[in-house]
Amino acid sequence: MTIQALLQVIQKARDEAKAILGALEQTGHPQTNESSGLYLALVTVQKRLAGRRPGSPLGEFATELEQLSALCTGKLEPVKPLLDEALRIARGS
């Protein structure tokens, strides 16, 4: 798979995390801090990916994506399938 494919999935996960964060902030939900952390981590991953050259191995992102996926509990569960897909792409490169 390509960096572009991974970037697309990360963008979807980031968008989902941002939407969840917005909803949690409005209600003062206790998972707001976790949601914010996940969103910021996805922004960071996306920036690092965007700076890589096409064809470079993506496996170095696997551990980080696995950790982020594990954070997706409770209100953050909708992001988990996207991170699992990103993890498959990263491991397949």
N, C-alpha and C positions, 0 to 999 in steps of 0.2 A: 504494500500500500504506500501511498505517497504522503508527504507532509500535508498536502492540500486536503486529502481525505480526513486526516486527523484534525486539521484546523477547523474543518466544517463541523465535525462532531463536537469539538471543544466549544465552538461558537454556540451551538445549540444548547449545550450544557450550561454555558455561561448565561445565555438568555433566560433559560429556565430558572437558574439559581437567582438571577436578578429579580425575576417576577416574584419568586417565593419570598425573597428578602423584602421586597416592597410590601407585600401582604403582611408579613410578620411584623415589620416595623410599625405599620398602621395599628395593629392590635396590641403591640407591646408583648408579643409572644416570647416565652423564655428561650426559644431556640433562635432568636434573632442574631445573637453573637456568632453562633455556629454557622448560620446562613451567610452572614457577612464574611466570615473567614473562608468559607467555601468559594463564594463569589470572587473574593480577592485572589485566592489561590488559582482559580481558573483564568483570571485576567493575566496573572504572572506566567502561567503555562502557555497561554496563547501568545504572549509577547515573545517568550523564548523560542517557541516554534516558528513564529513569523521571521525570526532572524536567522534561521537555519537555511542551508542551501538544499535544494531538491536532491534527493537521492541519499542524503546522510541518514544513518541509522537512527531509528526512533526508540529503540529499546531502553535507552536511558530514562525515558519518561514513564516506563512501566511501573516502577515502585511507587512513584509519586501519584500516579493515577489510581493505583490500587488503594493507597492510603486515603485518597479523596473519596473513592467509592465507598470505603468502609464508614465514612462520616455520614453517609446519606441514610439516616434513620429518621423516623417520625415525619415531620413536614418536608424533609429534604429527600424523601424516597423517590419522588419523580425524576430526580437528577441521576440516580443510580444506574438505570439502564443505559443512559448516554455515556456515563463514565466507563461502564463495563465494555461498551462498544469501542470507546477510545482506547481502552486497555488492550483489547483484541487487535486493534490496528497497530498499536505500538509494538506489541509482541511479535506481530507478523512481519515486521520490516526486517 
